[in-house]
Amino acid sequence: MSKRQYQYLLESIVNSVEKQEGQFEETAQLAVSLLTDALPIGGVGVCLFSIDRDETVMVANTGLIDTHSLIRPRPSLCPHYLSLLKSERVIDAIDVKHEQRLTELTTAYFDNTPVARTLDVAIRINGHLEGVLYLECIENNEWSDAEVHIVAQVADQLALTLATQRAYATDERLALFFTAVEQSEQINMVVNLTTNVVEYLNGAHHAVSGIPKHKIVGKTLDHLDFFKQSPIQANQALANAKMGSPAKGNAKIVRSDGLSYWLRYSVKPFTTPRGNHYALITAEDCSEERQYQQELERLAWQCGLTSLYNRSYFNRELERIVSGHLMLIDLRGFKRFNDTNGHQKGDRMLIEMARRIKHFASCNDTELVARVGSDEFAVVVESIKNQDELQYAIKRLYHQLNLPVKIGHEHFEAKPALSVVHIDTLEPYFPPMTCADIAIQFAKKKQGDAIQLFNNALLNTFKTDAKIERDLQTALKGREFELYYQPLKDLKQRKYIGAEALIRWHHPKSGVLYPGAFIDIAEQTGMITAIGEWVLEAACKQLNLWQHHNLNLSMHVNVSAKQFFSASLYDQVWQLVTRYRLKPNTLILEITETELMEDVVYATNLCKELAELGVGLAIDDFGTGYSSMRYLKQFPISKLKIDRSFISDLGVSHESREIVSAIIAMASALNISLTAEGVETTEQEQFLSGLNCHQAQGFLYSPALREAEFSAFLEESLLQKLH
């Protein structure tokens, strides 16, 4: 290749539009084409390396290799080669199969090509390896100095093009960022933390403060209104930034034209790659939000409907009161009244109740009256001096509240419940509102006048429940729970085919507790989910043991609504069925029909998913809820359990017999298995058998038994059947 040809090739690349505009891919294609035409070689290629993504990208190629099926290996497969290419810049090999520098490329690349020799030249930017320009040939000739020189020159031009492309991309991103920041309605400011000079400020500052940016940029921070008007707050934020900590806050600023505004600011320090310390200050006008917040604060203590104080204000004031009587009023059945008569009449009811309570308060020289709940009111009376005055005040208030309420042309009963707490006599750590809430629950259950004074008996009941709640915390960890099993009998085959798992609590002081003593408290505290998970796992473990001993039994497990509608139930059941290798249709989950109806769509989907796992679903206490035939057909239900209240009345109630007969007929029509609960007499069993009820459980057969007793019961029943 002559010197003139060499000069022409290089100038063609240098003067090309592609190279000058930083179009690396197009420049690489041009270089590859020119080198292919100018040199007696088999192929030319340009690759870029991405170490982070472990990727080799073919940019341009001509000649020997089909790049769709074969390219140079990715960086992780040839680290030694890349290291040599970076340090030596040129690898000129005349026998690729025996060249030590190309060992990593031989198997992955050269063994699959006819290439005999290669000339690889690094494409580097500031000493960093970006890619390679390579020439490949099928003859084993040595590369001439001229060839090496021109390829190195072309590689340098490619490196310059790549650097130009990246610089253009960086400039474009910076321009985009600058334009975006300038268009922002939020103030953006960059401050040199060494000199306190503002080095950048966008146009939003002028719009908010009225001060042009040229009066701020290049000046120190003390030129800002914030530093002039709130120097302590501003200098504290600056000091935090210089210590490397962010700062934020709000400040009221008065403009030079007399207008004021609230500024919300944020200061975040940062350090540049060269070690210079700066802070990015962002700020915005939050005046409207501040005004709205002030309006909310003004209204925060007042009920918008009744104009009484609200619960927040009442609780704050109640904390300051050490004597007097707290009276809490609850409107029984108000939700149903609202649903039946509409919210407009419900609001009229609340307004009238508030008027009566406020009148009572004014007669007793008190202003602390509040609506503390959707249908609850509270008043504190400090002027009552003795028990007679208290009784008179209670009767007067209750009488006033109990009078019919006229709404339009109709009269309605208010149905108030009233609790009274003597604040002076309360024990420490029992707030008055807590005591009033405890008492109001008892008042609502009373027949006649729904009035309840808080006393020690109520407090003891509350403490007992609280103690059970505390003991429940340790019951699971302390292994104080145990499952008992009540047998299920097949009425047709006359044999026991399953059991219902029932929890018992071996309380360290109170002995064996039945679910009625603690389940409601577990529901209220949210512990029911953890207890339910333990019950489910313990039942599955026992079912696995029975199946291991070839006992063909099903296991019924009660599931609470909270557990059923939790997102974790399906995953837990799947894990247990898999871990214990339970046979299909031997695990039955029981839930009441009322609970099942809480979310029909969710329940339907979950039941179908459980059915796919081979897990059955039984509706417990059937007949006491409000499920419909349409939903029964919709759910993949495997069993209905007739509530014991119907079974216990079979001998004396014609209605119960008709209801049970209808349930059995319906289950038969829907092809659903049926279990009668609470069977205690042979007459009940005979009635159920005559109607083809499938299964029964109850004290006629056995109460719930511990596992060992249950196993013995099964053995005895089997022996009796054989004899």
Secondary structure, 3 states (H helix, E strand, C coil): CCHHHHHHHHHHHHCCHHHHCCCHHHHHHHHHHHHHHHCCCCEEEEEEEECCCCEEEEEEEECCCCCCCCCCCCHHHCHHHHHHHHHHCEEEECCCCCCHHHHHHHHHCHHHCCCCEEEEEEEEECCEEEEEEEEEECCCCCCCHHHHHHHHHHHHHHHHHHHHHHHHHHHHHHHHHHHHHHHCCCEEEEEECCCCEEEEECCHHHHHHCCCHHHCCCCEHHHCHHHHHCHHHHHHHHHHHHCCCCEEEEEEEECCCCCEEEEEEEEEEEECCCCCEEEEEEEEECHHHHHHHHHHHHHHCECCCCCCEEHHHHHHHHCCCCCCEEEEEEECCHHHHHHHHCHHHHHHHHHHHHHHHHHHHHHCCCCCEEEEECCEEEEEECCCCCHHHHHHHHHHHHHHHHCCEEECCEEECCCEEEEEEEHHHCCCCCCHHHHHHHHHHHHHHCCCCCEEECCHHHHHHHHHHHHHHHHHHHHCCCCCEEEEEEEEEECCCCEEEEEEEEEEEEECCCEEECHHHCHHHHHHHCCHHHHHHHHHHHHHHHHHHHHHCCCCCEEEEECCHHHHCCCCHHHHHHHHHHHCCCCCCCEEEEEEHHHHHHHHHHHHHHHHHHHHCCEEEEEEEECCCCCCHHHHHHCCCCEEEECHHHHHCCCCCHHHHHHHHHHHHHHHHHCCEEEECCCCCHHHHHHHHHCCCCEECCCCCCCCECHHHHHHHHHHHHHHHHC
